[in-house]
Amino acid sequence: MIAENSPRLVASDVDGTLLDDRDAVTPRTAAAVARAVAAGAGFVLVTGRPPRWVPPIVAQLPPGVVRLAVCANGAVLYDVVEDVVLDAHTLGPDAIATVAGLATELFPGCGLAAERASGGGDFRSEPGYLDAWGEQGNAIPRAELLSQPVTKLLVRAPELTSEQMLEALAPKVEGLADLTFSHPRGLLEISAPGITKATGLAEVAARLGVGAAETIAFGDMPNDREMLAWAGTGVAMGNAHPDLVVLADEIAAPNTEDGLAAVLERWF
């Protein structure tokens, strides 16, 4: 049974937060999450990853701990157990074309890729796209890439920092799309306007009958900013981007030192 004042919902980013620097969930972290769930709290993954990248993470946690995952920075709600997309928010072709045109003007030679919501996520890229994580998408012409709704448009310019790209493009697309990044080296992640990890987490909380004040959220990168601000308790990891450190309610130890587990162990 959940103790008084304990969170009723635990939301965790994946990379740099739940995972250590070996992309592993440590035994201590797995045990802390399992105790929270056994006590009656909900646990949800909230990640920039597409659904197809979630099962290997879930497999590192005890069975039954994870049911729902918010993917693609809030654009997709994924049922891990049933392996089905429950909801998806997409950016339409007109908006995609406008954003892509502006990005190409600002970042000549940039590459484009897109995530679509079909199945576990359909990744397509234009020829020559340099994926930050080494994934090879089905290469298609740019015109075809931009012709269908997407859950996330990716703009890649490795010679720049992601922060430089965000500062240049965000003012040009205000109200048309939502921009963020979770990788520091020249990669923007673009979603439908108003769609963030916070909106995805709020949808899960509503399904579970939990309020923001009863939610604790953990993150480390700018794409976690809105989620940490929405949650009653926003926790930035010790390895977090400075933007998160200034807005967080608490700073945990780094992901390499079981920072998430140490916080949860105070309640569960």
CORHU-V577486 format. One record per residue. SS is DSSP state (A for helix, B for strand, O for the rest). PSI is psi in whole degrees, -180 to 180 (* if undefined). Layout:
[[SS:PSI] [SS:PSI]]
//
This chain:
[[O:139] [O:130] [O:157] [O:137] [O:1] [O:150] [O:144] [O:-14] [B:129] [B:122] [B:130] [B:131] [O:166] [A:-73] [A:130] [A:2] [A:-74] [A:-38] [O:147] [O:-168] [O:-1] [O:14] [O:35] [O:148] [O:119] [O:157] [A:-38] [A:-43] [A:-44] [A:-42] [A:-39] [A:-42] [A:-43] [A:-40] [A:-40] [A:-45] [A:-41] [A:-29] [O:-10] [O:0] [O:151] [B:155] [B:127] [B:137] [B:136] [B:108] [O:160] [O:-13] [O:151] [O:165] [A:-38] [A:-18] [A:1] [O:-42] [A:-39] [A:-27] [A:-46] [A:-35] [O:-18] [O:-4] [O:159] [O:148] [O:140] [O:-2] [O:-39] [O:127] [O:-44] [B:147] [B:132] [B:119] [B:169] [A:43] [A:37] [A:-8] [O:-22] [B:132] [B:121] [B:129] [B:109] [O:-40] [O:-46] [O:-9] [O:55] [B:144] [B:122] [B:-30] [B:147] [B:138] [O:123] [O:157] [B:126] [O:164] [A:-39] [A:-46] [A:-40] [A:-47] [A:-40] [A:-47] [A:-43] [A:-41] [A:-44] [A:-41] [A:-40] [A:-36] [A:-42] [A:-34] [O:74] [O:133] [O:1] [O:155] [B:151] [B:145] [B:166] [B:145] [B:132] [B:161] [O:-6] [O:138] [O:-131] [O:12] [O:127] [B:114] [B:123] [B:146] [B:159] [O:158] [O:137] [O:-3] [O:130] [O:99] [O:135] [O:-24] [O:6] [O:9] [O:138] [O:111] [O:168] [B:111] [B:126] [O:159] [O:152] [A:-43] [A:-40] [A:-39] [A:-37] [O:4] [O:-12] [O:154] [O:147] [B:153] [O:-26] [B:127] [B:134] [B:131] [B:123] [B:125] [O:85] [O:-19] [O:-10] [O:169] [O:156] [A:-34] [A:-41] [A:-42] [A:-43] [A:-45] [A:-33] [A:-41] [A:-35] [A:-46] [A:-24] [A:-22] [O:18] [O:128] [O:-14] [O:-32] [B:164] [B:127] [B:142] [B:-177] [O:151] [O:0] [O:132] [O:-21] [O:85] [O:49] [B:118] [B:141] [B:120] [B:126] [B:177] [B:151] [O:135] [O:-2] [O:119] [O:177] [A:-30] [A:-43] [A:-37] [A:-42] [A:-39] [A:-36] [A:-42] [A:-45] [A:-42] [A:-41] [A:-33] [A:-3] [O:34] [O:140] [O:166] [A:-39] [A:-22] [A:8] [B:138] [B:134] [B:141] [B:138] [B:175] [O:-12] [O:167] [A:-27] [A:-5] [A:-4] [A:-53] [A:-36] [A:-45] [A:-34] [A:-34] [A:-41] [O:149] [O:-37] [B:113] [B:123] [B:121] [B:137] [O:158] [O:-20] [O:13] [O:157] [O:145] [A:-31] [A:-34] [A:-35] [A:-39] [A:-22] [A:-12] [O:151] [O:-24] [B:147] [B:120] [O:173] [O:162] [O:164] [A:-24] [A:-6] [A:29] [O:42] [A:-41] [A:-45] [A:-42] [A:-37] [A:-47] [A:-32] [O:-15] [O:-26] [O:-33] [O:*]]
//
